[in-house]
């Protein structure tokens, strides 16, 4: 790890110089230092400083109070990019979920409260000086993930660090130090004490950022974290998948890996597709996703596969009507990822069939057939105009009209629909 850090961008140097000229020691901290040392693209530049939030806000014209109670102020540089500037801190008291902190005097105090040595690094952009009090650079050289200080103590301060450790080990391809791994396994049961929101956000970060999430997800399983947080998924381990030598968990993980980064909810749907609907609904609700996210993810998980390319247009119209044509691309990508994953695991290659079905579906959709009740040329008001009485029967009639039109989209004409509606209204529910 002899790679020097490059000169910081001008706006970063401007921000640090403003604080330093006012007498406040300031360092770049967090993932940007670690990632640059690893040769990865630099992300957001965040800072730790001796200045208090009040002093930071006096020095900069454009600030955002994003976490003043925790010592953090958002500072907008002259390009409009926001940087988090946080006062040096040290922990006073922790309970495994939250920490009580107080302001500290030095960067070393601040780094001492961080989780892993590879994250306890600071870079001074003006002096081009690296602060590494806990051997993080050597651990990066040796591809090792190790806690700052005693692992048990560090995890007990905040059990979320267990999940962060699994994510970092997977994303950065680090081997977890033996003592750190032993403590992590021993304390995994305490993960159930974390808030659902923190657990959810950690999983979504993993799914959003890691191009090859298989390693981190398998660490969830082998560490015991999966059994504690997601027992529904843990039950898939060892359950045959139909792909020779692969269990259902392995197929799910391989499918996730075949989807791109930046699509965490699509990857989440892939991870859950082996579960039955009640298990999916329970897990999503437990993660406290929004109602819209729960509904959309559940629909993606439960959607049937695309019809075969040799099926007629009616099969594709019915499929899109049932699943929603707006989900075609997402569901096709899920199907393609699943086919590629199964092929990776030794199954026959079905990717060509999925691509052909996707193309057929797109071609059918391009003809703009009516696929929902709302696209019919006759609606509830039209039924009233025919002298029909509003009530539950309207839904039955409109659904039957849609089914009739799906068979032949040319039937979507008001006159034909009115005639059909009157015929349906004369039938008893359940009659053909």
VENSULWO-V833488 format. One record per residue. N is the residue number from 1. PSI is psi in whole degrees, -180 to 180 (NA if undefined). D_CENTER is the distance of its C-alpha to the mean C-alpha in whole Angstrom. Layout:
n = (N & N)
psi = (PSI & PSI)
d_center = (D_CENTER & D_CENTER)
//
This chain:
n = (1 & 2 & 3 & 4 & 5 & 6 & 7 & 8 & 9 & 10 & 11 & 12 & 13 & 14 & 15 & 16 & 17 & 18 & 19 & 20 & 21 & 22 & 23 & 24 & 25 & 26 & 27 & 28 & 29 & 30 & 31 & 32 & 33 & 34 & 35 & 36 & 37 & 38 & 39 & 40 & 41 & 42 & 43 & 44 & 45 & 46 & 47 & 48 & 49 & 50 & 51 & 52 & 53 & 54 & 55 & 56 & 57 & 58 & 59 & 60 & 61 & 62 & 63 & 64 & 65 & 66 & 67 & 68 & 69 & 70 & 71 & 72 & 73 & 74 & 75 & 76 & 77 & 78 & 79 & 80 & 81 & 82 & 83 & 84 & 85 & 86 & 87 & 88 & 89 & 90 & 91 & 92 & 93 & 94 & 95 & 96 & 97 & 98 & 99 & 100 & 101 & 102 & 103 & 104 & 105 & 106 & 107 & 108 & 109 & 110 & 111 & 112 & 113 & 114 & 115 & 116 & 117 & 118 & 119 & 120 & 121 & 122 & 123 & 124 & 125 & 126 & 127 & 128 & 129 & 130 & 131 & 132 & 133 & 134 & 135 & 136 & 137 & 138 & 139 & 140 & 141 & 142 & 143 & 144 & 145 & 146 & 147 & 148 & 149 & 150 & 151 & 152 & 153 & 154 & 155 & 156 & 157 & 158 & 159 & 160 & 161 & 162 & 163 & 164 & 165 & 166 & 167 & 168 & 169 & 170 & 171 & 172 & 173 & 174 & 175 & 176 & 177 & 178 & 179 & 180 & 181 & 182 & 183 & 184 & 185 & 186 & 187 & 188 & 189 & 190 & 191 & 192 & 193 & 194 & 195 & 196 & 197 & 198 & 199 & 200 & 201 & 202 & 203 & 204 & 205 & 206 & 207 & 208 & 209 & 210 & 211 & 212 & 213 & 214 & 215 & 216 & 217 & 218 & 219 & 220 & 221 & 222 & 223 & 224 & 225 & 226 & 227 & 228 & 229 & 230 & 231 & 232 & 233 & 234 & 235 & 236 & 237 & 238 & 239 & 240 & 241 & 242 & 243 & 244 & 245 & 246 & 247 & 248 & 249 & 250 & 251 & 252 & 253 & 254 & 255 & 256 & 257 & 258 & 259 & 260 & 261 & 262 & 263 & 264 & 265 & 266 & 267 & 268 & 269 & 270 & 271 & 272 & 273 & 274 & 275 & 276 & 277 & 278 & 279 & 280 & 281 & 282 & 283 & 284 & 285 & 286 & 287 & 288 & 289 & 290 & 291 & 292 & 293 & 294 & 295 & 296 & 297 & 298 & 299 & 300 & 301 & 302 & 303 & 304 & 305 & 306 & 307 & 308 & 309 & 310 & 311 & 312 & 313 & 314 & 315 & 316 & 317 & 318 & 319 & 320 & 321 & 322 & 323 & 324 & 325 & 326 & 327 & 328 & 329 & 330 & 331 & 332 & 333 & 334 & 335 & 336 & 337 & 338 & 339 & 340 & 341 & 342 & 343 & 344 & 345 & 346 & 347 & 348 & 349 & 350 & 351 & 352 & 353 & 354 & 355 & 356 & 357 & 358 & 359 & 360 & 361 & 362 & 363 & 364 & 365 & 366 & 367 & 368 & 369 & 370 & 371 & 372 & 373 & 374 & 375 & 376 & 377 & 378 & 379 & 380 & 381 & 382 & 383 & 384 & 385 & 386 & 387 & 388 & 389 & 390 & 391 & 392 & 393 & 394 & 395 & 396 & 397 & 398 & 399 & 400 & 401 & 402 & 403 & 404 & 405 & 406 & 407 & 408 & 409 & 410 & 411 & 412 & 413 & 414 & 415 & 416 & 417 & 418 & 419 & 420 & 421 & 422 & 423 & 424 & 425 & 426 & 427 & 428 & 429 & 430 & 431 & 432)
psi = (62 & 7 & 120 & 151 & 138 & 165 & 139 & 154 & 153 & -40 & -32 & -44 & -37 & -44 & -47 & -41 & -37 & -44 & -43 & -40 & -25 & 1 & 15 & 115 & 131 & 135 & 147 & 135 & 173 & -160 & -26 & -39 & -48 & -45 & -38 & -39 & -31 & -3 & 15 & 159 & 138 & 133 & -139 & 139 & 113 & 159 & 151 & 139 & 159 & -20 & 143 & 164 & -40 & -41 & -36 & -43 & -24 & -32 & -26 & 139 & -37 & 107 & 160 & 126 & 72 & -14 & 47 & -36 & -21 & 6 & 10 & 132 & 136 & 126 & 125 & 124 & -176 & -11 & 0 & 3 & 135 & 137 & 137 & 126 & 116 & 134 & 141 & 135 & 160 & 150 & 140 & -39 & 141 & 155 & 16 & -15 & -38 & 154 & 141 & 123 & 161 & 160 & 146 & 177 & -25 & 161 & -33 & -40 & -42 & -44 & -27 & -20 & 2 & 166 & -55 & 152 & -34 & -13 & -6 & 52 & 145 & 148 & 130 & 109 & -24 & -46 & -8 & 53 & 134 & 131 & 117 & 72 & -12 & 15 & 29 & -35 & -44 & -38 & -36 & -41 & -39 & 5 & 49 & 139 & 122 & 142 & 158 & 117 & -162 & 125 & -44 & -44 & -43 & -40 & -36 & -24 & -35 & 109 & -16 & -23 & -24 & -49 & -38 & -40 & -43 & -41 & -46 & -41 & -40 & -50 & -42 & 2 & 53 & 143 & 134 & 126 & 143 & -47 & -38 & -43 & -42 & -45 & -38 & -47 & -43 & -25 & 3 & -29 & -24 & -7 & -26 & -13 & -10 & 154 & 150 & -36 & -41 & -40 & -46 & -48 & -35 & -41 & -42 & -35 & -44 & -48 & -31 & -35 & -27 & 115 & -28 & 79 & -2 & -42 & -48 & -41 & -38 & -31 & -36 & -43 & -50 & -24 & -17 & -8 & -36 & -43 & -35 & -45 & -35 & 67 & -28 & -42 & -37 & -31 & -17 & -19 & 129 & -5 & 117 & 144 & -14 & -15 & 123 & 124 & 0 & 135 & 173 & -33 & -44 & -39 & -41 & -46 & -42 & -34 & -43 & -43 & -19 & 3 & 152 & 157 & 164 & 1 & 65 & -36 & -32 & -43 & -36 & -42 & -41 & -39 & -29 & -1 & -14 & -6 & 154 & 161 & -45 & -38 & -40 & -49 & -43 & -43 & -44 & -41 & -37 & -30 & -6 & 45 & 163 & 160 & -40 & -41 & -39 & -49 & -47 & -44 & -42 & -40 & -41 & -40 & -43 & -3 & 140 & 160 & 158 & 145 & 157 & 152 & -24 & -6 & 159 & 172 & -34 & -40 & -39 & -37 & -43 & -40 & -47 & -33 & -38 & -36 & -21 & 116 & -25 & -13 & 3 & -50 & -45 & -44 & -35 & -40 & -39 & -43 & -40 & -41 & -40 & -44 & -42 & -39 & -45 & -39 & -40 & -32 & 5 & 0 & 161 & 150 & 115 & 5 & -38 & -38 & -42 & -44 & -42 & -41 & -40 & -46 & -42 & -43 & -43 & -38 & -43 & -42 & -35 & -22 & 0 & 50 & 151 & 129 & -3 & 161 & -36 & -16 & 0 & 151 & 1 & 129 & -169 & -39 & -35 & -36 & -39 & -40 & -22 & 0 & 11 & 147 & 128 & 146 & -172 & -26 & -24 & -42 & -42 & -42 & -46 & -40 & -41 & -37 & -42 & -44 & -39 & -41 & -34 & -35 & -34 & 99 & -20 & -13 & -7 & 64 & 140 & -45 & -44 & -39 & -38 & -43 & -44 & -39 & -43 & -38 & -42 & -38 & -28 & -13 & 150 & 147 & 131 & -16 & 153 & NA)
d_center = (31 & 34 & 32 & 33 & 30 & 31 & 32 & 30 & 30 & 32 & 30 & 29 & 33 & 34 & 32 & 33 & 36 & 36 & 36 & 38 & 41 & 41 & 41 & 37 & 36 & 32 & 30 & 27 & 24 & 21 & 19 & 21 & 24 & 22 & 21 & 24 & 26 & 24 & 24 & 21 & 20 & 21 & 18 & 19 & 22 & 22 & 26 & 28 & 31 & 34 & 34 & 34 & 31 & 35 & 36 & 33 & 33 & 37 & 36 & 34 & 34 & 31 & 29 & 26 & 26 & 22 & 23 & 27 & 28 & 26 & 27 & 25 & 26 & 24 & 27 & 27 & 29 & 31 & 29 & 27 & 24 & 23 & 23 & 22 & 26 & 26 & 30 & 30 & 30 & 30 & 30 & 32 & 31 & 28 & 27 & 24 & 22 & 23 & 26 & 29 & 29 & 32 & 33 & 34 & 37 & 35 & 32 & 33 & 33 & 29 & 28 & 30 & 27 & 24 & 22 & 23 & 26 & 23 & 22 & 25 & 27 & 28 & 30 & 32 & 32 & 36 & 38 & 35 & 35 & 33 & 32 & 31 & 33 & 31 & 31 & 28 & 29 & 31 & 28 & 26 & 29 & 29 & 25 & 25 & 23 & 25 & 25 & 27 & 30 & 31 & 27 & 28 & 29 & 26 & 24 & 26 & 25 & 22 & 20 & 17 & 18 & 18 & 14 & 14 & 17 & 15 & 12 & 15 & 17 & 15 & 14 & 18 & 19 & 21 & 24 & 23 & 27 & 29 & 30 & 26 & 25 & 28 & 27 & 23 & 24 & 27 & 25 & 22 & 23 & 23 & 19 & 20 & 21 & 18 & 17 & 14 & 12 & 12 & 11 & 8 & 7 & 8 & 6 & 3 & 5 & 7 & 5 & 5 & 8 & 10 & 12 & 14 & 11 & 14 & 16 & 14 & 13 & 17 & 17 & 15 & 18 & 21 & 21 & 21 & 17 & 16 & 20 & 19 & 16 & 15 & 19 & 18 & 16 & 19 & 22 & 21 & 22 & 25 & 25 & 27 & 25 & 27 & 27 & 29 & 28 & 25 & 23 & 21 & 18 & 19 & 19 & 15 & 14 & 16 & 15 & 11 & 13 & 15 & 12 & 11 & 9 & 8 & 7 & 3 & 5 & 8 & 7 & 7 & 10 & 11 & 11 & 13 & 15 & 18 & 18 & 21 & 20 & 21 & 19 & 16 & 17 & 18 & 14 & 12 & 15 & 15 & 12 & 13 & 11 & 13 & 16 & 15 & 11 & 13 & 16 & 14 & 12 & 15 & 17 & 15 & 15 & 19 & 20 & 23 & 23 & 25 & 28 & 30 & 32 & 35 & 34 & 36 & 35 & 35 & 33 & 30 & 31 & 31 & 27 & 26 & 28 & 26 & 22 & 23 & 23 & 21 & 18 & 20 & 18 & 15 & 17 & 19 & 16 & 15 & 19 & 19 & 17 & 18 & 22 & 21 & 19 & 23 & 25 & 23 & 24 & 28 & 28 & 30 & 28 & 27 & 25 & 28 & 28 & 25 & 25 & 29 & 28 & 25 & 28 & 30 & 28 & 27 & 31 & 32 & 29 & 31 & 34 & 33 & 34 & 33 & 30 & 30 & 33 & 32 & 34 & 37 & 40 & 41 & 39 & 40 & 43 & 44 & 45 & 46 & 49 & 50 & 51 & 48 & 48 & 44 & 42 & 40 & 42 & 40 & 37 & 39 & 41 & 38 & 36 & 39 & 40 & 36 & 37 & 40 & 39 & 36 & 39 & 40 & 39 & 42 & 43 & 41 & 44 & 45 & 49 & 47 & 45 & 47 & 49 & 47 & 46 & 49 & 50 & 46 & 48 & 51 & 49 & 48 & 45 & 44 & 47 & 46)
//
